[in-house]
Amino acid sequence: MTIKEDSKLVVTGFGDRKRRSHELSDQRLWRSAPAEVARLLRPGLSEVADQVIKEITVRIPEYSRPSDEIYIRAIRLAVDEALRQFVDRIENPSTPWEPDVFRTIGRGEANEGRNLDPLQTAMRLGARVAWRRLTEHSERLGLTPQHLYDLGEAIFVYLDQLADAAAEGFDEARARAAGEIERRRRRLMDLLLSQPAASPDAIADLAKTAGWRLPKTVAGVALDAHSRGYRAPSLPPDVLSGLDRPGPCLIVPDPNGPGQAQTLEAGLRGWKAAVGPAVPLAAAATSLRWAREALDLHRRGVLTEERGVLRCSDHMATLIVFKDEELVSALTEVRLAPLAHLRPSQQDRLAETLLAWLRHGRGAGEVAARLHVHPQTVRYRLRQLEELYGEQLSDPDIRFELEIVLRARQSVSSGTA
């Protein structure tokens, strides 16, 4: 046996001995009073229960439901069970503790949407009534001051057990409810991203059960799977998360709302992400598809973003151009054919000059300023382009197609640089 295993056994053994010590100590408290006290207490338990229930319903507003018979019966059951087990322990200190009723009560508090404060207050009130009853009838019950002291301590021990059992049920119900909400939200995301789109009624019904307010617009967010080890995104609860999907993604409601852009930037810090355009709810899948295409272009270096999160709305022209790269390549061969016989360096210089001329006007001075070269250099290049293209440069359609292919060429060049 290793030292580590031996140490583990020692610690485990110490924990077991400690628990047994507590159990023996608790039993000592219960054994303090004569067992026949339980026989004397039982006939009056119903009256004590009435007093406890009255105290609880009068002093705790959350439990004041005089017209709700089912709720009153539930309170009665809980009080009766607490008193019964208390008296059983006096009669037989080794009686097993039965926490199921009190776990159920804790689950009920969670399902009612409350925290445990009202329940703990009710337990303290009940303990106070029980203690008062014991002291008032101590002489008839044959209880000495030491008996009362030990039973008082036993009441506090018992109160802790009740509270612990209720807390277990409460936590269990909250965890189950959170899991159910999460399951419904995953299903909602499936519906929103389904093709063909799910019916608006189906989406509205599931959104309601998932606690998700239907927004006017949404945006799909594509996340780079290689970023997922950094940290989980820290985003508002109304953002639907699909981090466990093959292609990690989010659906952001009303992405153009006040502060949404900053919230998304902060929440996705450290992630590579692309945000699709804002679209109606029924087009959520389309927005996500655009976001994924943008993220792919970002990986290739075609799209860049200094701020962190890539936004499709800032790069729509490039996304359109790269929607069908085969078609763009075919158009490139046709429109850049006049440059094909030149050296690569000459092609680059003339293509750069032609794009600047198409984008910023036909004045050599303005083009020179954009390219940071001398105007005379630009004039020389423009004369070369006129010789190579001739009348084509006067055709608006050809100029439009030239700008498309030159923008695509520039994006690819910067991505592979």
N, C-alpha and C positions, 0 to 999 in steps of 0.2 A: 504494500500500500504506500502511495506517495504521501509526502508531507501535505500537499494540497488537499488530497482526498481525506487524509486524517483530520486536517483542520476543518474541512467541510462537515465531517461527521461530528466533530466536537461542537461546531456552531449549531448544527441541526439538533444535536442532542440537548444543547443548552436551551434552544428555542422550545423544544418539546417540554423540557422540565419547567421552563418559565410558564408555559400555558397550563401545565398540570398544576403548578403552584397557584396560579390565578383561580383555576377551577376549584381547588381545595379551599382557597381563601373565601371564594364566593359561597361554597357549601357551608363553611363555618358560620357565615353570617345568617344563612337560612336556618341552620340548626340551632341558632341561639334561642329562638322562641320554641316553646313546647309544641309538638305536632298537633295536639288537640286544639290549639288556637285556630287552625284551619277549619276544623269542624264547627267551631263557634262563629267563624266569620262567614261561612258559606250562605247561611240563611239571609244575611243582610247584603249580599253582593248586588242584588237587583236594585236595592235602594241606593247603594253607593253609585252604581252605574247611572241611575237617574240624576243624581247630584252632579256627577262628572259631565254628563251630556248637557245638562242645563248650564253649567259653568262655561263649557266650551261654546255652545251656540249663542250665549248671551255676550260673551266677551271677545269672541273672534268672529268678525264680520264674514270672513270667507266661508265659515261653517254654519252661518245662520240661514237655513233654507227650510222654514217651517212647512212650506207647501210641497216640498220634494220628499215624498215618502220613501223612495228608493235610497236617497242619500241619507235620510235619517236612519234607515235600517242598516246601512253600511257603517255609520258611526256607532250604532248600537253594537253591531257585531264586533267591531274593533275594541270597544271599551269592555264588553263582556269577555272577550278572549284575553285581553290584558289582565283583567282581574282574576279570571280563572287560573291562568298560568301562574300568577303571583301567589295565589293561595295554594295551588298544587305544590309549588316549590317550598312553601313553609311546611306542608305536610310531609313531603318527601324531597329533600334537597337534591337528590340525584335524578330527579325527573328531567328527561331530555328537554332542552329548549326547542320550541317549535316556532321558527321565525316566518313561516310562509304567509300567514295572514298579514303581517306587518310589511313584508316585502310587497305584497299586493297593494297595501295602502300607499306605499311609496310610489309604486307604478301609477296608481290613481292620481296622486298629486302631480306627477309629471304630465299625465294625459290631460289634466285640468289646466295645464299651462302655468302652474304656480311653482314657486321654489319651496324649500322645506321649512321655511320660517314659521308659517302658520301651524304646521304639524308639530314642530318642536314646542311651540307655545302651548298647543293643546296637550301635549304629553306632560309638560311641566304643571299645567293646571290639574290634570288628572292625578299626578303624583301628590300634589298639594292636598287635594280632596281626600285621597286615600290615607295620607299621613295624619290629617286632621281627624279622620274617623278612628284611626288606631289610638291616637292620644285620648280622644273623648271616651273611648270604651276600654282603655287600658286596664282599669281596675276590674271590670267585669271579665275581661279576658285573662286576667292573672299575669299581666306583663309587668316586669320590673323595669326600672330606668335603664338597666343594661340591655334588656330585651328591646326596648324602644330605640335605644341608640343603634344597636346592630340592625334592627329592621329598617331604620331610617337610612342607614348606609346601604342596605340591600336594595331599597327602593331606587337609590341613585345608580347602583350597578345595573339594575333591571332597566332603568330608564335609558342608560347608555346602550344596552342590548336592543331595545326597541328602536332607538334612533339609528343604530347601525344597520339593522334589518331594513328599515324604511329607506335609508340612503342607498342600500344595495339595489332595492327595487326601483328607486327613482333613477339611479344611474343607468340601470339596465334598460328602462323604458326610454330614457333620453337617447341612449346609444341606438336603440332599435328604431326610434323615430327619425334620428339623423340618417341612419342607414337607408330607411325607406324613402326619405326625401331625396337622398343622393341617387338611389336607384331610379326614381321617377325622373329626376333631372337628366340622367344618362339616357333614359328612354325618350325624353323630350328632345334631346340633342339629335338622337337617331331620326326622329320624325322631321325635325327642321332640316336635316341634311339629306333626307331621302330623295331619291329620284325615281319616278316623278314625285313631285311635292305632295305631302300629306294634306288632307282636307283641313281648312281653317278651323272647323268645329272640333276635330280630333286634337289639333294643337292647342286650342283654347281650353278644352276639357282637361288635358294632361297638365297644361301650365297652371291651371287653378289648383290641382291636387299637389303639384310640386311647389306651390308657393312662389310662382314666378309671374311677375306682372308683364302682360303682353306689351312690348314696346312698339312704337311706330316704325322704327327702322332698326336694323342690326348690321353688324359687320363680322365677317369670319376672320379669325386670326390664325395663321399657320405658324407653328413653332418648330424650330429645328430640333429633331430628336436628340442630337448630340449635345444640346444645351441642358437636357433634362436633369443631368447630374449636378448642375450648379446649385440650384435651390428651387423650391416650389414657388410659382408666381404668387405674389401677395395682391390679390384683386378683390373688389367688392363682391358681396354674396350674389348679386344679380347677374354676374358673369357666369355663363355655363362653361364648365371645364371638361375637356376630353383629353386629359394628359395621358390616359392609359390606352388611347386609340393607336392603331398602327402609325397614323400620321397625327401627332399631337396637335390639338387645336383648341380654340376658344370661340364662343359666340358672345359678342359684346352688344348689349342693348343700347340703343340711342347713342351711337359712337360720337356723334357731333354735338352732344349735349355739353353744357357748361362743365369745364374741368375734366371731361372724360379723357381727352388726349394726354393731359399731364398725369392723371391717375394710371392710365395704361402704361405710359413711359416708365413711371416709378415702379409699378408692379412687375414689369417685365425686365427690370434691370438685370443684366447678365445673360439674358436670353437673346438668341437670334430669332427674330419674329417679323412677320409681314402682316399688315392689316389691310383687309380687303375694303372695297368701297362700301359706303352706307347704302343699303338696299331695303326694300320692303321685306317683311318677315318671310313671305313665301319664296324669296330669292336668296335665302341664307346660304344655300349650297353654292350658288353662283359666286357670291362674294368670297367664300372660302376657296373656291377653285382659282379665282384670280389671285388671292393671297398666296396660294401654293405655287402658282406660276411665277409670281414676283420673287418668292423666296428661292426658287430654283435659279432664276436669273441672278439673284444676289450671290448665290454660291458660286456661280460661274464668273462673277466679277462684272457682269453686264450692268447691274444696278448697284449703286452704292448709296449709303445713307450715313451721314456723320452723326445724326442725333441718336442713333441706336435702333429704334423701331422703324422699319421700312413701311411706308404708306403708299398703297397703290395709287391713291388720288394724286400723288406727286409725280407719277411716272406712267400715266395712262398711254401717252403716245408710244413710249418704248414698248409697253406691254402689247399694244395693238400690233406694232411692227413685228414683234417676235412671236405673234400668235401662230403664224405659219411660216416657219423659217425656210422650208423648202421653196415656198413661193417667193419669199424675199431673195433667196439665193438665185433663183431663176431670173428675177427682175434685175438683180445686181449684175449678172453676166451680160444682160442686154444693155443696160444703161451705162455701165462702166467699161464696155467693150472698147471705146476709143482710147482708154488708158492702158489697155492690156499689153501693148508692145513696149511700154516704158519700163525702166528699172523700178524695183519696189520703192526705193527712196523717192524717185520722181513721182510715182503714183501717189505716195503718201502726201507729198507737198501739194500736188495739184488737187487731190481730193479734199484736203483740209481747206485750201483756198476756195474751192468751189462751194463747199458747204457754208463757209463764212459769208460768201457773196450771196448765196441763196437766202440765208437766214437774216442777214443784217443790212441788206441793201447793196446797191451796185456801185457805190462810191469807193474808190481805191483807198481813200484816207480812212474811212470807217473800218473797212476790212483789215487794213494794216494795223489799226489800233487794236482790233480784236485779236489778231495773230501775233502782235508785238514784233512786227517786222517793218522794214522801210516801205513807204508807199510805192517807190519805184519797183521794188521786188514784186509787189502785188500786181502792178501794171504788167510786168513781164509775164507773170504766171497767167493772168487773165487773157493776154494775147495768145498764149499757148492753148488755153482752153477754147478760145474762139476758133482757132485753127482746127482743133481736134473735133469739136462738136458742131461748128458751123451754125446753121439756122435752128438747130435743136434747142439752143438756149433761149430762143424767142418763144417757144411753145410752152404755154402755162402747164399743160398736162405733163410734159416731159420734165419740166422743172420740178413739179410736185413729186414725181416718181424718183427723180435724182435725189431730192432731199430725203426721201424715205430710205433709199439704199445707202446714202452717205451717213445718215444718222445711225443706221444699223451697223455699218462698217466701223464707225467711230466707237460705238458701244462695245463691239467685240474686241477692237484693238485695245481699248482701255482695260478690258477685262483680262486680256492675256498679257498685258504689259508687265 
